[in-house]
Every structure is written in C-alpha cells, then in structure tokens.
Amino acid sequence: MLFTAPEFMYLFLPATLLLWWWLMSRHYGEIAQWFIVGCSVLFYAAWSAEYALLLVVNALLNFYWGKRIAVTHSKIRLVLGVVYNLGLLAYFKYADFLIETSNALTGSQWPLLRVILPLGISFFTFQAIAI
C-alpha cells in the first residue's frame, strides 16, 4: 500500500486517525500510542510481512538491549548494540555489492543474494542508535 493509493487515503488513514482521535478524547493515551504503533506495523506489513516481522523483532531487541545498557552502563554493550545495528544495515545495503566486487576481483562466481532493501531501514537503524 502506498501513501498515494486510494485505499490508504480514503480508508486506512481516515480510520486510523478517527480511532486514534477517539482514544485520545477518552484519555486513553497509552492505548492510543500502541494503536498507532500497531497501525504503523500493519501499514508496513502491507508492503512486506517478512520485513514487518524483522522491524518488530529488531525494535524489541533494541528495546531490551537499551534497557540492559541503562541498567549496567556497559560501554561494551553499547558498542555491541551499535555494531549489531550497523551490521544489519550493512547486510541489506551492501551484501550483493560485496559479492559482485569479490567476483570481479577474484574471478569467482558467487551467486548474488538478491537482497531487497527494507523500506526505512536506514532511518530505523540510525534512530535506534541515537536513542
């Protein structure tokens, strides 16, 4: 589903905003926040359910890891968290590039992985690192 698709503009967005407004008007702020998160995941899953699952699992891992860092103040955990996030981003952005380069330089014939770059992964990665 695209932002410009009629089903988004005339169904999903108005229904989401209306329900969110109703929850907020009833002072259900925390429920409204979770509702928006759920709608965001649903919107993302309309593009790719697998990548929506990746997004949710990655968010949960970052949340847990961040809590552990806050409790222990461990610089090693912090560095490992940044390396994990940048490694995930590097895999999606550069895996095929590295294989192509290796094939060109060495004459090998490694097959490409044909990795599809998830929408917003750079934004999500840098937000996770920044927070």
N, C-alpha and C positions, 0 to 999 in steps of 0.2 A: 504494500500500500504506500503510495506516495503522498506527500503533503498536498499536491495539486489534484489528486484523484477525487472524483465526486463522492465516493464512499467515505473518504476521510473528511472532506469539507462539510458535507451535509448530514453525515450520520455520526461518525466516530467523535470528531471534535465537539460538535454541539452537545452530544450525550455526555461526554466526559466532563465538559465544563459545567453543564447543568447539574450533574450529580455531585461534582466537586463543590460547586456553589451551595447546593442544598446541605451537604455535610458541614461545610464551614458555617452556614447560617444557623445550624443546630449545635454549634460549638463542639463538633467532633473533629478537631484539628488534626489529631494524630491519625485517626481513621482516614481523614481526607488525604494526608500525606501518603499513607500506604496505598490508598486508592489510586493516586497519581502515579506512584511507582509501578503498581500493577498495570495500569493503562499504558505506561511507557514500555514495559516489557511486552505487553500484548501487541502494541504497535510495532515494536522491533521484531517480534516473532512473526508478524505478517510478512516480513521480508525473509527471515530465516529462523526457523525454530531452533536449529542447532546452535547458531550463533547467539540467539537469545539465551539459551542454556549456558553457553560459555560466558556471556556477560553476567548472568546471575551468579554463577559459581565463582567467577573472578571477583565480583563485588563482595561476596560472602568471605572469600579467602582474604581479601584486602581488609575487610572489617575486622575479622578475627586477628589477623596479623597486626593491624594497627592497635587493637586493644592490648595485645601482648607487649608491643613496644611501649605503650603508655604506662603499663604496669612495671616493666623491667628496666626501661630506659636504656635498652641494649642497642649500642651502635651497630653491632654485628647483625642483629635482626633488621635494623633499618636498612643497612646495606643490602642484605639478602632480599628484602622486600622490593627495593628499587631494582636490583638485578633481575628478580623474577618478572616484574612488570615490563622492564625494557626488553628482556629476553622474549617474552610473549609477543610484544610489538615487533621485535626484530624478526621473529619467525614468520609472522604473517606478511611483513613488508619485504623481507629480503631473502627468504628461503630459495625461491626459484632463481633470483638474481645470482646468488652464490653458486647454485648448481650450474647455471649457464656459464658463469665465469670460469668455474673449475673445468667444465667440459671444454671450453675454448682454449684454456691454457694448457691442459694436460692431454687433450685429445680423447678423453674418456666419454662415455655415452650414458651417464647417469640420467635416468628419466626425471622430468620435471614433476614436481608435486602438484602443480596447478592449484596452488593455494589462493583462495579468494579472500581478499582483504575485507574483514568485517567493517560495516559502517560505524564510524565514530570511535574506532579502537584507539587512535592516537589521542583524541580528546579524553576518552575514558582513562587511558594509561597515565597521561600527564596530570589529570585530576586526582587519580589515586596516589600518585607520588607527591603531589603538592599538599594534599590534606594530611 
